[in-house]
């Protein structure tokens, strides 16, 4: 295991050609040699950014921005910072909104419009993470191609493109903020174009990690490749990419109690705010994340259980409130890529090709006390259901569910109404029909952008 992002002291912004990079102190993970040592100063202006001395701060800033985009943060007054995991959890069947913020309620109702203020703020967060990773990569290429950390910024950049491809409709533009503050406006990209860029980033990260002897980032890049290939409907390449990843491997995006912006955003919205409750069989099609009593999805009913919080419900007054227990503290780390995911990718390829997919799944289950072996349900459709259910429970609240539901529609020919929540949301309002997120209307200043190319899964 290695801690990827640690003791973050702030966020990273590119403003007017000046990079204000969050510089964080190295915290020892399972391998002390992986602790990052970032040099001061942490303020890089247009002059100092153009040197090799800027690379450590660019690396730190990339991790900081990625944490906010991926797992969110606690400084809700500064744009929300719900994060990829929370928003996609609400949109699918992982989380239900139990608070009063109307824009988040709409996401839970599967209405993800370009004008949604919370989603507009998130679009800025994910673009900052992507742009900073790309900027850091460019500076590494210019001043220190083989310098420590180049593989890491490439891998993180790859994941931002995967997140765009899984979350948004087709037509996401990728613009560039230049050192002098000018913007080079990007063209709208299809999902496959975004995934192609992600694959290129992961492939380069793998090469640099091999050269550097960085086994942790090597496995991170391989799992990222597998995920991107799977989203591209190339399960054979996906399985080949992750074949060498050991099952115990975990790559973590960290959190901290140093400041609210460094808090685990999932903890914030599920513990601190009592806003997002774990769903159970949401919208007819949802999985029994609570009633299954599965050890991979630990939950606690704070409303109906004895204790200091007994009787408490969500901030909207709705209940009971089911609290996730995967991230019980402000500093709880969040998995980005795991050896378990690698095995699930291999199992999916095996299921598609007549391989020992069930044995692969049962080998994973044998590592978790309390899980009985699975039996073959007998039909291809039922096998797929079982496979995707296993993916959902193993990777609960890690941002994988929206990509999987969309793949069920796109690659397995499922009707969206049989995959996404339907009927009425927890507040009694009928669900919408969106299967992805619209691109923020703030993108309208890009003369190349004219809305989503399509809203299909």
N, C-alpha and C positions, 0 to 999 in steps of 0.2 A: 504494500500500500504506500501511496505517497500523497502528501498534502500539496495540492496544486496552488491554492491561493490562501494566503494566511495573513492574519493580523492587518487587514486592510485599514488604512487610515483615511481613505476618502475616495472620490471618484475621479475619473480622468476625462478631460475635455480638450477638444481642439477648438480654440476660439481665436479667430483673426490671425491665424498663423502661429499662435503660441500654444504650446502643449503644457497644460498643467497636469502633471502625472502624479498619481497617487503612489507614494513610495511606502513600502511596508517592510517591516523587519522580518527576517527569516525565522520561522518556527519549525522546530525539528518535527518531521513526520516519522513514519516507520523506518525510513532510511535517512539519517541525518545528512548524508551527502547530497540529498535533494533539496535541502533548505536553501532558499534564495538569499543572496547577499546583495542588497541593492545599495548603490553608492549615492551619497548626497552630492549636489543639491537635487531637490525634487521639482524645481521650476526650470523649465526649458523654454527659452525664447527662440525666435526664428533663427538666431545665430547659433546658439549652442545645440539646437536640435540637429544641426548638420555636422555631426561628428560622432565617432564611435563612443564617446563618453555618454551619449544620450541613450544608448541601447539598454542598459539595465533599467532605467526609469521607464522607457517605452514598454519593456516587458512587464514591469510592475503595473503600469497603467492599463495594459491589456487585460491582465488578470482582474483588476478592480472593475473595469467596465463590463467584463464578461460575467462576473459574479452578479452584478445588478441585473443584467439582461436575462440571465439564466434562472437564478433563484430568487430574485427580488431583493428588497431591503426594507428596513423599518422606518425610514424617514418619510412617512406618508404625506407630510405637508409639502414635500418637494417633488410633486409630480406623481406620487403614488408608488412607483417601483413595485408593481405586482409581480413582474417576472414571468418568464416563459412557462414555468411549471405551474404556477397558480392560474394564469389565464387559460392555458390549455386544459388544466384540470377542471375548471368551471365549465368550459365549453363542451367537454365530453362528459363521461359518467363517473369521474373521480371525486369531484367536489360539488357542493350545492351552496349557493349564496344565501347566507343567513344574516345579512346586514342591510343597510339602507341606501348604499351608494347606487344611484340608478344606472350608471354606465356599466358597473360590474354586474348588476342584476341582468341587464340586457345580454351580456356575454353568457351568463348561465342559461339564458333563454334561447341561446343559439342565434342571436342577432348581433352580428359583429360588423358594424357599419364603419365607413370611412370617417364619419363625423363624430364617432364616440370619443369623448375627451380623454378617457382613461387609456383607450387604445392608441390615441394620438401620442400621449406621453410615452407609452411603451414603445411605439415605433421609433421614437427618438433614442430610447435606451438601447434597443437592439442595433440601430444604425451606428450609434457611438461605439458599441463593442466591435461591430464589423469594421468600421472605418479605422479605428485605432489599431486593430490587428493587421489590417492591410497596410497602414502607415508604418507600423513597426517592421513588418516584413520588408517593405521597400527600403527602410533605413538599414536593416541588416544586410540586404543585398548590396547596398551602397558602401557601407563602412565595415562590415564584418560578417560575411556570409556564413562562416563556420563558427561564429561566436556563440558562447553559451546562451541558450534561450531561443535561438532562431527556430528550432524544431517546435518549441512550445507555442510561440505566437502563430506559427503556421497551423498547428493543430487546433488551437482555439478559434482562429479565423475560419477554418474548415467547418467547425461546429456552428458558427453563426450563419453560414450559408445553408447548412442543413436545417437549422431552425426556421429560416425564411422559407425554405422549400416545403417544410411540413406544416407550417402555421398559416401561410398566406396564400391567396389566390395567385394565379400566374400573372406575371407582369410587374414584378418587383424591380424597380430601377436600382442600379448600384452606382452612386455618384462618388466623386472624390473631392475632398477638401485639400487644396494645395497649400504648400508652405506659406505662400503670400496671402492666404485668406480667400482666394478665389475658388470657385466651385466648377469642376468639370462634371456636367450633368450626364448621368448614365442613361442608357436605353433600357426599356422594360425587358426583363428576362423571363423566360419560361422556367418551369420547375426543373426540367432537364438541364437547362443552361446553368441554373444555380447549383444543381448537384454536380455538374461537370467541374465547376470551379471548386466546389468542396473536395471532390476527388483529387483534383490537382494539388490542393493545399495539403491534404492528408498524405498523398504520395510523396510530396517534397518533405513533409515533416518526418515521414518514415526514413527517407534517405539520410537526412541530417541526424536523426536520432541514432541510426546505425553507426554513422561516422563518429558520433560523440560518445558512443557506448551508453546512451541514455535509454535503458530498458523500459522505464516507466512511460516516457513519451512515445517510445516505439509501440508499446501496446495501446496507448491512447490513440495514436494515428491509425493503427490497424482496426480498432473497434470503430473509429469514425469512418474509415473506408467501408467496413462492412455495413454500417448503417446507411451510408450514402448509396452504396450499390443496391441494398435492399429496397430503398425508396425508388431507385431507378428500375426496379423489376429485374434485376440481374442477380438472382439468388446464388448462382454458381460462383460468380466473382466475389459476392459477399462472404460466402462460406470459406472460400480460399483465402480471403484477406485476413480473417480472424483465426485461421487454423492454428496458429502458433501462440495464441493468447492463453495463458494459464487460467484455469477457473477461479483461483483465489484473487486474481488481480482486481484492484479497485483504484480508480483515479477520482480524486475528490476535489470539489470546489469548496473552499473553506468559508467560514463566517467568523465574526468576532463580536465581542461586547464593547469594543473601543468606542463606537459611536453607532447611532441608529442606522446610518447608511451601510454599515458593515454587518448588521444583524441578518440572520437567516430570514428571508422574506416569507418563507412558508410558515415558519414559527410565528412570525408577526401576525399574519392574517388568520391563523388558526388557534393560537394561544393568546397573544396579546390583545387582539381585537375581537375574538370570537365571531369572525366574519364568515369563514369558509368551513363548512362542515363536510365530513366524509359522506359520500353518497352511498346508498344501498339500493340496487336494482333501479337506478334512476331512469325515468322515462321509458319504462317497459323493457327496453333493450339493455339497460345497464347491468353490470356485473354485481354480484352480492358481496361487495367489498367489506361490509360490516357483518351481515348475517352468516357469511361463510366461516367466520371466526378463524381465519387463516393467519398463521404466525407471521407471514410475510407482510401483512397489512394490519399492524397493531392499532387498535382504536380504543377510545374510552368514552362512554356515554356520560358526560358530566351532568346532564340534566336529571337523569333517573338513578344515579349512583350516589350512595352516601359519601359524605365528605364536605369540605369547605365550599365547593362549587355546586353542591346539590341544588337543583332547581333552576340553575342558570340556563338561559337559552341564548340564541344568537342576538346580536344587537338590534335586529329587526323585530324581536319578540317571537320569532318562529323557533320551533324546537321539535323534538329534542336535538341538542347539539352534540354531534359525534366528533370527537377530537382525534386527529391523527396523532400517533405516537412515534413516528419515525424521526421527527425533528422536534424534540421536546424542549430545546433550549435555544437561546439567541445565537449561540456559537456552534450549533449542530452542523456538521459538514454534510454536503450533498454529493452523492455519486454522479459523475458525469459519464463514465464509461466503466464497464466491469467485465470480468471474465464470464460471469453468468450471461450477460447479453451476448457475448461471443458464442456461447453454447446454444443459446436460443436461436441465433442466426443459423448456426449449423443445423439445428433440428428442423428449422423451416425448409431449408434446402433439402434435407433428407425426406421430409414429408412430401415435398413436391416430386421427388425423384424415386420414391420407393425405398429409401434407405431406412436405417434403424432409428427413426425419429423418436419413437416412444421410449426406447432405451436411453437415448440422450436426455430426454426430459426426466425420466425416473432417476438417472444418475445425479441430476441436479437436486431433485427432491430428497434424495438420500442424504444430502448435506444439511438439510433443515429439519431439526427434530419436530415430530408431530405431523409430518406429511406422509401419507400412505402412497404406495405406488399407483400410478394411473393404469387404466385398462383401455384398450383400443375400442373406441365407440363404434367402429365398423363401417362408416361411410366417409367419403372424402370431405363432405361438408361438415360433418360432426368432428372429424379430425382437425379441420381448420379451426373450428370453434374452440376446441380444446387447446390447440396450440396458441391461439391468440389470447385465450383466458390465462394460460400460464405466463405469457409475456406480460399481461396486465398485472398479475399478482406479483411476479418477480420484480417488475420495474415500476411499481406504483409510485406516483408522485415523483417521477424523474423526467417527465416531459416526453414520454414515448407514446402516450395513448393516442394523441391526435394523429400522428403519423400512421399508427396502426389502423385506426378506424378509416382513414382515407384510403389506405392500401386495400382494405377489405372491399371497398367500393371499386377502386380503380383497377386492382390486380386480380381480385377474386370475384368480380361481377356481382357484388351484393348491392341490393337496393339501399340507398341511404336511410330510408325509413325503417330498415331492419337492423341498422348499425348504430346510428346516433339516437340520443334520447328523443322520444316523441310523446305526444299527449300534452300534459301540463307540467310545468316546472313546480318546484316546491312552494312557490307563492301563488299557485293556481292559475298562472298566465300560460296560455298555449306556447309551446316551443315554436321558434322560427324554423326556417329550412336551410340556413347557412351550413355549409360543410367546411368552411375555411374563413379566414379573417380578411376583410377588405383592407386595401392599402390606404393609409392615412391620407385624408384630404390635404394635409400639409404638403404632400408631394406635388400638389398642383402648380407649385412654382417651377417645377421642372418642365421645360417646354417639350421634352420628349415623351412625357407621361400623359396618358389620356384615359386612365382608369384600368381596372383589371382586364386582362385579355379574356378571361373567363372565370366563372365561380364554381367550376366543377371540382370534384374531389381529386 
